[in-house]
Amino acid sequence: MTNNLNGLPKSLVEMLIYREIRPFIVLAGERALNRLVHVAQQDFGQSRIVGRFLLGLYDGDSYAFDLTELRSLDLALFQDCMSVLSLDYQPEVEVHQRLEDGQKIWAQLVKRWAPVVTH
C-alpha cells in the first residue's frame, strides 16, 4: 500500500513522522511519569491504581495490571498514563531509568503496591 507522499509506503511515512515527533512524546511522557510517581508514592484513593500501573509497565510478567482499572482514574491521571505508555512504546531505556533514583523509587513501589501472592 502506498501513500501519496512521493509514492512512499504508508508504513515508511508513518515511521518518519514518528521519528520527528518522538522528542515531544519523550518530553510529555517524562513529565507525566514524574506526576504519576508522585501520586503512586501517596495515599490518595487513586495511588494504588497508579502504582500498580507503573509496576505493570516496568515488569508485566511479575506485576500484572488489569487495564480496566484505568477507568477509575481522574481524566488527568488517565491521560498521564497514556503519555507514559506512548513514552514506553519504543523505549530507549527502562521506565524506572528515566528518574533520578529510579531503582530506589521502584523498590518502594514494589514494597507498597505489588500484589500479594498467596498459595
C-alpha angles and dihedrals in degrees: 000000000000134000125221091247099106091313093290118153113264092239091055092049090049091050092050092050091047091052089053095051097037094095090057091047090052093049094049092043094051091050090049091047091056091051092048094049089052090053092045090054092056135072097242118139090255097043093094093054093047092046092050091046091054092047091049091051090050096049116356094181093058098033108034113194127201105226092207087072088073087073089071094061127098111257094254092053091045090052090048089053090052091050091052090048089052090049090052095046092098102007121201088193136008114279095250091053090066090072131068106251088009094154090054092046092051091048087056091048090051091050092048106035110018111120114255111242115215126184 
